[in-house]
Amino acid sequence: MYLIVGGDSVIGKALGNYWEDNNTDFHSSTRKLALSSEVRPFIDLENLDFSNLDYGYDVAILCAAVSSIAKCELHKKRTRIINVINTYTLLEKLSLLGTHIIFLSSNQVFDGSKPLNKTSDRKKPVCEYGKQKAEAEDLISNLKKFSILRLSKVIHPNLPILINWSESLEMGQQINAFADMSLSPIDIGKVVLKIDSLAKSKVVGIFHCSGGVDMSYYDYAIQYVKRFGHSENLVNKESCKSIGLKPPLFTSLSPH
């Protein structure tokens, strides 16, 4: 039996849908008490309660986190409690019960100064979110059975930027995209398959799931409008420096 911690998250929902379609036994947690049930245990990383962990799980996948870079910068103490302290407390408890842990991490554990960081490269996070993920990785690496899966930018239909682009394009309006901010897009379907593979193999170590290249948001937007039959002229090139952002140069991860 598998457990998805953070079943209401984008990746958690996609993974749950995949396992439902493939008749895989799993429970999927929720932090919404009204939605909790026998197969949807109530787990809130902000207010941790072990009373719902009375079931022995073979594998637990940690999909829950505060993943907003801005929120982590603004609320460092609160988000660290969720992303580091309570996350590790929960996973340590599960590990002691014999559960293999799969922890979803991020390319943000690196400083983005070079492309295709390897799994063995030294971590050098520069933002608070990356620092919290790096700290959680260090703690989880002390557990007996764990897989750490670092992800680059996960692309899915409900990604806010894609929804905004789609709505604007439907009205014939221009969309804005940064030419000096990069992403290494990876489709959520590939992420789900990688998690499923790790859950089945229970292999211990650090793994990467990333797009093969870095590209600017502008170049990605050009690809996006072409895919749906719109004109490239509807993409307006912008600079992230105009709003005070200093993003990493690279976000891609090497598969090894």
VOPAGU-2260 file (C-alpha; in pm, 1 decimal, decimal comma):
REM VOPAGU-2260
SITE   aa  ch    i         X         Y         Z
SITE  MET   A    0       0,0       0,0       0,0
SITE  TYR   A    1     127,2     344,7     -96,1
SITE  LEU   A    2      59,7     677,6      73,9
SITE  ILE   A    3      53,4    1012,3    -108,0
SITE  VAL   A    4     114,3    1288,2     145,5
SITE  GLY   A    5     -40,3    1592,9     -16,5
SITE  GLY   A    6    -306,9    1430,7    -229,3
SITE  ASP   A    7    -465,7    1768,4    -300,0
SITE  SER   A    8    -148,5    1899,5    -466,0
SITE  VAL   A    9    -107,1    1907,1    -843,8
SITE  ILE   A   10     144,3    1621,3    -849,5
SITE  GLY   A   11     -44,3    1433,4    -577,7
SITE  LYS   A   12    -368,0    1443,3    -778,8
SITE  ALA   A   13    -195,1    1338,8   -1100,9
SITE  LEU   A   14     -21,6    1049,9    -926,0
SITE  GLY   A   15    -346,2     941,9    -761,9
SITE  ASN   A   16    -529,6     947,5   -1095,8
SITE  TYR   A   17    -254,0     737,8   -1253,6
SITE  TRP   A   18    -266,9     479,4    -976,7
SITE  GLU   A   19    -646,2     465,0    -989,8
SITE  ASP   A   20    -629,4     396,7   -1363,1
SITE  ASN   A   21    -373,8     121,1   -1302,9
SITE  ASN   A   22    -551,0     -42,7   -1007,0
SITE  THR   A   23    -273,5      42,2    -760,6
SITE  ASP   A   24    -360,2      34,8    -390,7
SITE  PHE   A   25    -294,5     369,8    -225,0
SITE  HIS   A   26    -420,8     623,2      25,0
SITE  SER   A   27    -405,5     992,8     -52,6
SITE  SER   A   28    -392,1    1239,4     235,0
SITE  THR   A   29    -576,7    1569,4     256,7
SITE  ARG   A   30    -535,3    1870,7     482,7
SITE  LYS   A   31    -905,2    1947,9     446,0
SITE  LEU   A   32   -1072,4    1779,2     741,6
SITE  ALA   A   33   -1414,3    1773,9     573,1
SITE  LEU   A   34   -1271,5    1564,1     287,7
SITE  SER   A   35   -1091,8    1311,1     508,2
SITE  SER   A   36   -1194,5     945,8     511,8
SITE  GLU   A   37   -1050,9     599,5     567,1
SITE  VAL   A   38    -864,7     619,9     236,2
SITE  ARG   A   39    -797,1     994,2     265,2
SITE  PRO   A   40    -618,1    1040,9     599,0
SITE  PHE   A   41    -605,9    1391,6     740,0
SITE  ILE   A   42    -246,0    1515,6     742,5
SITE  ASP   A   43    -170,9    1884,3     789,6
SITE  LEU   A   44     200,3    1966,0     793,5
SITE  GLU   A   45     133,5    2295,4     968,3
SITE  ASN   A   46     -44,8    2120,8    1257,6
SITE  LEU   A   47      99,0    1772,0    1261,9
SITE  ASP   A   48    -108,5    1493,4    1416,5
SITE  PHE   A   49      -4,7    1127,2    1406,0
SITE  SER   A   50    -347,4     987,9    1497,1
SITE  ASN   A   51    -422,6     918,1    1129,7
SITE  LEU   A   52    -107,3     713,6    1076,1
SITE  ASP   A   53    -228,2     381,7    1207,2
SITE  TYR   A   54    -173,0     201,5     877,3
SITE  GLY   A   55     146,8      34,4     760,5
SITE  TYR   A   56     258,0     178,3     426,4
SITE  ASP   A   57     521,0      27,1     198,1
SITE  VAL   A   58     601,1     362,3      36,9
SITE  ALA   A   59     511,7     723,5     117,7
SITE  ILE   A   60     550,0    1004,6    -136,8
SITE  LEU   A   61     587,2    1355,0       7,7
SITE  CYS   A   62     404,5    1586,5    -234,7
SITE  ALA   A   63     295,8    1842,6      26,6
SITE  ALA   A   64     495,7    2162,5      75,6
SITE  VAL   A   65     485,5    2538,3      55,6
SITE  SER   A   66     643,5    2564,1    -289,1
SITE  SER   A   67     600,5    2936,2    -349,7
SITE  ILE   A   68     942,7    3101,9    -355,9
SITE  ALA   A   69     783,6    3434,0    -260,9
SITE  LYS   A   70     596,4    3287,8      39,2
SITE  CYS   A   71     910,3    3119,2     167,1
SITE  GLU   A   72    1098,5    3449,2     150,8
SITE  LEU   A   73     820,0    3642,6     324,0
SITE  HIS   A   74     740,5    3380,6     590,9
SITE  LYS   A   75    1069,8    3202,7     654,0
SITE  LYS   A   76     989,3    3071,9    1001,9
SITE  ARG   A   77     640,5    2944,0     921,2
SITE  THR   A   78     736,4    2779,3     592,9
SITE  ARG   A   79    1045,2    2617,0     746,2
SITE  ILE   A   80     823,7    2455,2    1008,9
SITE  ILE   A   81     615,9    2305,1     727,3
SITE  ASN   A   82     886,1    2228,9     470,5
SITE  VAL   A   83    1159,1    2109,2     706,0
SITE  ILE   A   84    1068,0    2044,5    1068,3
SITE  ASN   A   85     723,9    1886,9    1038,1
SITE  THR   A   86     806,7    1723,4     706,1
SITE  TYR   A   87    1102,0    1541,8     859,6
SITE  THR   A   88     910,5    1459,0    1178,5
SITE  LEU   A   89     639,4    1291,9     970,8
SITE  LEU   A   90     877,8    1110,4     739,9
SITE  GLU   A   91    1094,8     990,6    1027,5
SITE  LYS   A   92     784,1     846,2    1193,7
SITE  LEU   A   93     686,2     665,5     874,5
SITE  SER   A   94    1042,8     544,9     821,9
SITE  LEU   A   95    1052,5     391,4    1169,0
SITE  LEU   A   96     742,1     196,4    1071,6
SITE  GLY   A   97     934,0      47,7     777,5
SITE  THR   A   98     809,1     282,3     504,5
SITE  HIS   A   99    1026,7     373,3     206,5
SITE  ILE   A  100    1023,5     752,6     168,6
SITE  ILE   A  101    1007,6     937,7    -163,3
SITE  PHE   A  102    1075,6    1308,1    -112,1
SITE  LEU   A  103    1006,5    1555,6    -391,9
SITE  SER   A  104    1275,0    1823,2    -402,6
SITE  SER   A  105    1374,6    2094,9    -647,7
SITE  ASN   A  106    1641,5    2233,8    -876,7
SITE  GLN   A  107    1640,4    2528,5    -634,4
SITE  VAL   A  108    1888,4    2342,0    -412,8
SITE  PHE   A  109    2146,7    2469,1    -666,0
SITE  ASP   A  110    2241,0    2829,6    -738,5
SITE  GLY   A  111    2165,6    2804,6   -1110,6
SITE  SER   A  112    2511,3    2917,2   -1217,7
SITE  LYS   A  113    2552,0    2621,9   -1456,1
SITE  PRO   A  114    2320,7    2394,9   -1654,6
SITE  LEU   A  115    2255,6    2026,8   -1593,6
SITE  ASN   A  116    2364,1    1997,4   -1231,2
SITE  LYS   A  117    2444,5    1637,0   -1140,3
SITE  THR   A  118    2296,9    1444,2    -849,1
SITE  SER   A  119    2642,7    1445,6    -688,6
SITE  ASP   A  120    2703,0    1821,1    -725,5
SITE  ARG   A  121    2733,9    2025,1    -408,3
SITE  LYS   A  122    2414,2    2202,7    -313,4
SITE  LYS   A  123    2430,1    2582,9    -315,2
SITE  PRO   A  124    2080,1    2720,9    -264,7
SITE  VAL   A  125    2033,9    3097,0    -281,5
SITE  CYS   A  126    1660,3    3138,5    -213,0
SITE  GLU   A  127    1481,0    3042,3     107,5
SITE  TYR   A  128    1273,7    2773,8     -64,5
SITE  GLY   A  129    1591,2    2612,6    -197,4
SITE  LYS   A  130    1755,4    2634,8     145,1
SITE  GLN   A  131    1458,4    2460,1     304,5
SITE  LYS   A  132    1458,1    2183,9      44,3
SITE  ALA   A  133    1833,9    2137,7      87,0
SITE  GLU   A  134    1799,6    2114,7     465,4
SITE  ALA   A  135    1515,2    1864,1     436,4
SITE  GLU   A  136    1725,0    1657,0     194,8
SITE  ASP   A  137    2011,3    1643,6     446,2
SITE  LEU   A  138    1778,0    1518,6     718,9
SITE  ILE   A  139    1599,6    1264,9     499,1
SITE  SER   A  140    1933,3    1127,4     379,3
SITE  ASN   A  141    1979,7     992,4     733,1
SITE  LEU   A  142    1673,7     769,5     703,7
SITE  LYS   A  143    1714,5     401,2     627,9
SITE  LYS   A  144    1509,5     386,5     307,1
SITE  PHE   A  145    1464,1     698,5      97,0
SITE  SER   A  146    1453,8     832,5    -256,8
SITE  ILE   A  147    1503,3    1205,3    -314,8
SITE  LEU   A  148    1361,0    1321,3    -648,1
SITE  ARG   A  149    1462,3    1669,4    -761,3
SITE  LEU   A  150    1236,4    1831,3   -1019,9
SITE  SER   A  151    1275,5    2121,3   -1258,3
SITE  LYS   A  152     970,0    2320,0   -1376,9
SITE  VAL   A  153     674,8    2081,0   -1387,4
SITE  ILE   A  154     433,4    2161,5   -1670,4
SITE  HIS   A  155      65,3    2074,8   -1631,4
SITE  PRO   A  156    -266,9    2205,1   -1773,3
SITE  ASN   A  157    -356,7    2397,9   -1456,0
SITE  LEU   A  158     -29,6    2589,6   -1436,0
SITE  PRO   A  159    -141,5    2950,3   -1369,4
SITE  ILE   A  160      82,8    3104,3   -1634,4
SITE  LEU   A  161     -53,7    2868,2   -1899,6
SITE  ILE   A  162    -412,4    2940,8   -1797,7
SITE  ASN   A  163    -346,1    3315,6   -1823,0
SITE  TRP   A  164    -178,4    3273,5   -2161,3
SITE  SER   A  165    -463,0    3060,0   -2293,6
SITE  GLU   A  166    -730,8    3307,4   -2183,7
SITE  SER   A  167    -544,9    3602,0   -2337,7
SITE  LEU   A  168    -481,5    3421,2   -2666,5
SITE  GLU   A  169    -845,7    3320,5   -2695,7
SITE  MET   A  170    -933,4    3690,7   -2685,0
SITE  GLY   A  171    -666,3    3775,8   -2938,9
SITE  GLN   A  172    -457,2    3956,5   -2679,4
SITE  GLN   A  173     -80,7    3956,2   -2643,5
SITE  ILE   A  174      89,5    3750,1   -2375,1
SITE  ASN   A  175     400,2    3860,8   -2187,6
SITE  ALA   A  176     704,7    3640,3   -2133,1
SITE  PHE   A  177    1046,9    3704,5   -1983,9
SITE  ALA   A  178    1339,1    3669,7   -2221,3
SITE  ASP   A  179    1589,8    3665,8   -1934,3
SITE  MET   A  180    1430,2    3402,9   -1708,2
SITE  SER   A  181    1486,0    3036,2   -1785,3
SITE  LEU   A  182    1302,1    2712,7   -1725,0
SITE  SER   A  183    1367,7    2349,1   -1799,3
SITE  PRO   A  184    1015,1    2219,1   -1860,1
SITE  ILE   A  185     921,6    1863,9   -1767,1
SITE  ASP   A  186     573,6    1726,9   -1833,9
SITE  ILE   A  187     382,7    1612,5   -1526,5
SITE  GLY   A  188     315,4    1277,9   -1692,7
SITE  LYS   A  189     687,0    1201,4   -1695,8
SITE  VAL   A  190     712,8    1304,5   -1330,5
SITE  VAL   A  191     432,4    1064,4   -1238,0
SITE  LEU   A  192     601,4     777,6   -1423,0
SITE  LYS   A  193     930,3     848,7   -1244,2
SITE  ILE   A  194     762,3     848,2    -903,4
SITE  ASP   A  195     581,8     524,9    -988,5
SITE  SER   A  196     912,4     367,5   -1093,2
SITE  LEU   A  197    1081,1     471,4    -766,5
SITE  ALA   A  198     786,7     341,7    -564,8
SITE  LYS   A  199     809,8       2,1    -732,2
SITE  SER   A  200    1188,5     -30,7    -711,7
SITE  LYS   A  201    1237,2     137,9    -371,3
SITE  VAL   A  202    1588,7     223,9    -482,1
SITE  VAL   A  203    1781,4     442,0    -235,2
SITE  GLY   A  204    1948,7     761,0    -351,6
SITE  ILE   A  205    1909,0    1100,3    -516,5
SITE  PHE   A  206    1745,5    1126,9    -859,0
SITE  HIS   A  207    1666,5    1400,5   -1109,7
SITE  CYS   A  208    1364,9    1453,3   -1334,2
SITE  SER   A  209    1413,4    1751,2   -1562,5
SITE  GLY   A  210    1373,7    1889,8   -1908,9
SITE  GLY   A  211    1679,6    1826,2   -2122,3
SITE  VAL   A  212    1757,6    2192,0   -2187,9
SITE  ASP   A  213    1719,4    2541,1   -2046,7
SITE  MET   A  214    1510,9    2789,0   -2241,8
SITE  SER   A  215    1376,1    3135,3   -2177,3
SITE  TYR   A  216    1010,7    3184,7   -2089,8
SITE  TYR   A  217     990,8    3386,7   -2412,1
SITE  ASP   A  218    1112,3    3093,1   -2622,1
SITE  TYR   A  219     874,1    2861,9   -2437,7
SITE  ALA   A  220     587,7    3104,3   -2506,2
SITE  ILE   A  221     674,9    3105,4   -2876,5
SITE  GLN   A  222     650,6    2725,3   -2878,3
SITE  TYR   A  223     323,8    2745,3   -2686,5
SITE  VAL   A  224     146,3    2983,3   -2926,8
SITE  LYS   A  225     265,3    2784,7   -3229,8
SITE  ARG   A  226     131,9    2463,2   -3076,9
SITE  PHE   A  227    -217,7    2612,9   -3063,7
SITE  GLY   A  228    -205,6    2782,8   -3400,5
SITE  HIS   A  229    -151,8    3142,2   -3288,0
SITE  SER   A  230      86,6    3400,5   -3428,5
SITE  GLU   A  231     428,1    3460,2   -3275,3
SITE  ASN   A  232     342,0    3830,4   -3287,5
SITE  LEU   A  233     113,0    3774,3   -2988,7
SITE  VAL   A  234     414,8    3710,5   -2763,3
SITE  ASN   A  235     555,6    4025,3   -2603,1
SITE  LYS   A  236     917,4    4000,5   -2486,8
SITE  GLU   A  237     981,6    4137,5   -2135,7
SITE  SER   A  238    1271,0    4157,0   -1888,9
SITE  CYS   A  239    1236,0    4025,1   -1535,0
SITE  LYS   A  240    1482,9    4292,1   -1425,2
SITE  SER   A  241    1207,9    4550,6   -1475,8
SITE  ILE   A  242    1025,6    4411,0   -1172,5
SITE  GLY   A  243    1336,0    4350,7    -963,4
SITE  LEU   A  244    1375,5    3976,8   -1014,7
SITE  LYS   A  245    1717,7    3809,5   -1028,6
SITE  PRO   A  246    1643,6    3454,9   -1137,8
SITE  PRO   A  247    1904,0    3177,9   -1177,8
SITE  LEU   A  248    2066,9    3152,8   -1518,4
SITE  PHE   A  249    2000,3    2779,3   -1543,0
SITE  THR   A  250    1742,4    2542,0   -1394,6
SITE  SER   A  251    1809,5    2215,6   -1578,1
SITE  LEU   A  252    1923,4    1898,8   -1402,3
SITE  SER   A  253    2138,0    1616,8   -1531,8
SITE  PRO   A  254    1969,7    1274,5   -1516,0
SITE  HIS   A  255    2277,0    1141,1   -1331,3
